[in-house]
Amino acid sequence: MMVLRGNQADQDAWPAAWSWDAVEPYYGVSGAGPFPQADARDLSPLTAAFVESALAEGLGHRDDLNDPNNQGVGFVPVSQRRGRRFSVADGYLRPVWRRPNLTVVTDVRVTRVVVEDGRATGVNYRLGDVEGLALAGREVIVSAGAIGSPWLLLGSGIGPADELRALGVGVTHDLPGVGKNLLDHLANGVVAATVPGVKTLTSAETLPNVLRWLVTGRGPLTSNVGEGAAFVRSRPDVAAPDLELVVAPVPFQDEGLIKPTREGVTLAAILLQPRSVGEVRLRSADPLDTPIVDPRYLSDSGGQDAEVLLAGVRLARRILAREPLAGKLAGEILPGEDAQDDDALLAHLGAKSQTLYHPVGTCRMGDDELAVVDPELRVRGLAGVRVVDASVMPALPRGHTNWPTVMVAERAADLIRSR
Ligand SMILES: Cc1cc2nc3c(=O)[nH]c(=O)nc-3n(C[C@H](O)[C@H](O)[C@H](O)COP(=O)(O)OP(=O)(O)OC[C@H]3O[C@@H](n4cnc5c(N)ncnc54)[C@H](O)[C@@H]3O)c2cc1C
């Protein structure tokens, strides 16, 4: 539910046709309508304390974290209506659900883009044990996400010819960049216990809170967890933010998959512009076999990614040590008081970092050899197929990826209609 589009400098890494001036109107279209951004309704007092402490640490205030220059600290806008998550399905699909020219089939696995004489003509899919074929009147639009789209293209024989042949996949179209350039936001940070009396999301699932949320759409259960954020430059010579801090009024550990047992707070540091690059590749020629997702986090040869993330963890500690937040805390849980020097913290980064679930770049747009789609999102060298999702982004936004994906989709709609 975090609506954070990034910084206008993000577009510098995209083809000229996707400059900030060119994409900004599409943020206007979505932000004003189908994909709303709202203020969070009931922020935790810990989040307000985080903003105060970050200001005390010298970070500037940012009223709107979606300003073209997003540097500074503030509250995170959310994709919600009346305290409930409002998804892109709510915004775009539900209003047109009954149109006679729209058919939505769920629980389907598309297994192949069908190509005849150099043109994509449809897709094969599986629904349970049933195989199906959907023909395209004009174009196939692949929107399976930064993992799913390269997976589908590779399984259709569209990708690096030598790698496909080595797995026994017939080559339909040699396109060396498919699945390469996997970029993702890596997060680590500080988890601290809170003093007795400070309520956090750990204890928010009470019957009164559930009723309050159901009846009024208010209370702590409206929380999107990552309630406050700061975008900062790790060094003065960096042109735009390369670090983000996100505060969550709960101990967030092991990707949030473990239910917290104690009250606490998390201040995560996120590497916004990683140099480490991974890839998505096929495991086998079986289209139903899951692909290999190899993010290669912290693998850059200069070790700069670890350095920046380390700076983020240290900044998080300094903010947590400032009032008013400091007075609400009762000791560090992670990385732990013992982890003070660089070696101990780097070992912690290697062991405990986690994804922010922002993969992009695996069907990158551009016009060079490794680009997968052209600036109009058409698969290069193949007629009748486009990719429209986060995979086409050449670089990670200095923000989160959902709204930028909506921007790509809004623009794609115009491109498809030749507007
Ligand atoms: C837990 C989590 C929390 C997140 N929180 C935020 C947040 O707060 N703010 C933010 O900005 N971003 C957030 N993100 C990231 C955001 O969700 C993604 O950037 C965004 O959804 C990308 O959109 P997409 O269309 O590229 O891919 P997706 O949303 O992944 O859509 C791809 C769809 O294709 C389907 N698919 C894939 N392969 C096939 C196939 N072969 N056949 C049929 N269907 C297929 C998938 O099931 C999926 O429904 C979060 C992600 C996760 C996982």
The ligand as an SDF file (V2000), in Angstrom:
LIG
                    3D

 53 58  0  0  0  0  0  0  0  0999 V2000
    4.6730   -8.5140   -0.3030 C   0  0  0  0  0  0  0  0  0  0  0  0
    4.8400   -7.3630   -1.2830 C   0  0  0  0  0  0  0  0  0  0  0  0
    4.5970   -6.0830   -0.8460 C   0  0  0  0  0  0  0  0  0  0  0  0
    4.7550   -5.0170   -1.7260 C   0  0  0  0  0  0  0  0  0  0  0  0
    4.4670   -3.7550   -1.2900 N   0  0  0  0  0  0  0  0  0  0  0  0
    4.5770   -2.7140   -2.1340 C   0  0  0  0  0  0  0  0  0  0  0  0
    4.2390   -1.4000   -1.7060 C   0  0  0  0  0  0  0  0  0  0  0  0
    3.7980   -1.1910   -0.5730 O   0  0  0  0  0  0  0  0  0  0  0  0
    4.3960   -0.3790   -2.5810 N   0  0  0  0  0  0  0  0  0  0  0  0
    4.8970   -0.5800   -3.8440 C   0  0  0  0  0  0  0  0  0  0  0  0
    5.0500    0.4060   -4.5880 O   0  0  0  0  0  0  0  0  0  0  0  0
    5.2090   -1.8090   -4.2860 N   0  0  0  0  0  0  0  0  0  0  0  0
    5.0500   -2.8890   -3.4620 C   0  0  0  0  0  0  0  0  0  0  0  0
    5.3500   -4.1290   -3.9060 N   0  0  0  0  0  0  0  0  0  0  0  0
    5.8130   -4.2820   -5.2840 C   0  0  0  0  0  0  0  0  0  0  0  0
    4.6530   -4.2580   -6.2760 C   0  0  0  0  0  0  0  0  0  0  0  0
    3.6560   -5.1730   -5.8520 O   0  0  0  0  0  0  0  0  0  0  0  0
    5.1680   -4.6440   -7.6720 C   0  0  0  0  0  0  0  0  0  0  0  0
    6.1850   -3.7540   -8.0720 O   0  0  0  0  0  0  0  0  0  0  0  0
    4.0640   -4.6300   -8.7130 C   0  0  0  0  0  0  0  0  0  0  0  0
    3.0040   -5.4920   -8.3600 O   0  0  0  0  0  0  0  0  0  0  0  0
    4.6310   -5.0430  -10.0630 C   0  0  0  0  0  0  0  0  0  0  0  0
    3.5690   -5.1710  -10.9680 O   0  0  0  0  0  0  0  0  0  0  0  0
    3.6680   -6.1140  -12.2190 P   0  0  0  0  0  0  0  0  0  0  0  0
    2.4380   -5.9230  -13.0010 O   0  0  0  0  0  0  0  0  0  0  0  0
    4.9940   -5.9030  -12.8870 O   0  0  0  0  0  0  0  0  0  0  0  0
    3.7480   -7.6030  -11.6540 O   0  0  0  0  0  0  0  0  0  0  0  0
    2.7140   -8.3950  -10.7260 P   0  0  0  0  0  0  0  0  0  0  0  0
    1.9220   -7.4710   -9.8870 O   0  0  0  0  0  0  0  0  0  0  0  0
    3.5330   -9.4560  -10.0760 O   0  0  0  0  0  0  0  0  0  0  0  0
    1.7060   -9.0480  -11.7580 O   0  0  0  0  0  0  0  0  0  0  0  0
    2.0450  -10.1390  -12.5720 C   0  0  0  0  0  0  0  0  0  0  0  0
    0.8710  -11.0900  -12.6180 C   0  0  0  0  0  0  0  0  0  0  0  0
    1.0970  -12.0570  -13.6280 O   0  0  0  0  0  0  0  0  0  0  0  0
    0.7150  -13.3220  -13.1300 C   0  0  0  0  0  0  0  0  0  0  0  0
    1.5100  -14.3200  -13.8820 N   0  0  0  0  0  0  0  0  0  0  0  0
    2.8500  -14.5110  -13.8610 C   0  0  0  0  0  0  0  0  0  0  0  0
    3.1990  -15.4900  -14.7250 N   0  0  0  0  0  0  0  0  0  0  0  0
    2.0450  -15.9250  -15.2990 C   0  0  0  0  0  0  0  0  0  0  0  0
    1.7460  -16.9150  -16.2780 C   0  0  0  0  0  0  0  0  0  0  0  0
    2.6970  -17.6520  -16.8650 N   0  0  0  0  0  0  0  0  0  0  0  0
    0.4500  -17.1160  -16.6060 N   0  0  0  0  0  0  0  0  0  0  0  0
   -0.5410  -16.3630  -16.0530 C   0  0  0  0  0  0  0  0  0  0  0  0
   -0.3150  -15.3990  -15.1440 N   0  0  0  0  0  0  0  0  0  0  0  0
    0.9650  -15.1830  -14.7740 C   0  0  0  0  0  0  0  0  0  0  0  0
    1.0550  -13.2720  -11.6640 C   0  0  0  0  0  0  0  0  0  0  0  0
    0.3150  -14.2240  -10.9580 O   0  0  0  0  0  0  0  0  0  0  0  0
    0.6580  -11.8480  -11.3240 C   0  0  0  0  0  0  0  0  0  0  0  0
   -0.7090  -11.7650  -10.9790 O   0  0  0  0  0  0  0  0  0  0  0  0
    5.1760   -5.2310   -3.0560 C   0  0  0  0  0  0  0  0  0  0  0  0
    5.3960   -6.5390   -3.4930 C   0  0  0  0  0  0  0  0  0  0  0  0
    5.2150   -7.5940   -2.6110 C   0  0  0  0  0  0  0  0  0  0  0  0
    5.4350   -8.9940   -3.1160 C   0  0  0  0  0  0  0  0  0  0  0  0
  1  2  1  0
  2  3  1  0
  2 52  2  0
  3  4  2  0
  4  5  1  0
  4 50  1  0
  5  6  2  0
  6  7  1  0
  6 13  1  0
  7  8  2  0
  7  9  1  0
  9 10  1  0
 10 11  2  0
 10 12  1  0
 12 13  2  0
 13 14  1  0
 14 15  1  0
 14 50  1  0
 15 16  1  0
 16 17  1  0
 16 18  1  0
 18 19  1  0
 18 20  1  0
 20 21  1  0
 20 22  1  0
 22 23  1  0
 23 24  1  0
 24 25  2  0
 24 26  1  0
 24 27  1  0
 27 28  1  0
 28 29  2  0
 28 30  1  0
 28 31  1  0
 31 32  1  0
 32 33  1  0
 33 34  1  0
 33 48  1  0
 34 35  1  0
 35 36  1  0
 35 46  1  0
 36 37  1  0
 36 45  1  0
 37 38  2  0
 38 39  1  0
 39 40  1  0
 39 45  2  0
 40 41  1  0
 40 42  2  0
 42 43  1  0
 43 44  2  0
 44 45  1  0
 46 47  1  0
 46 48  1  0
 48 49  1  0
 50 51  2  0
 51 52  1  0
 52 53  1  0
M  END
$$$$
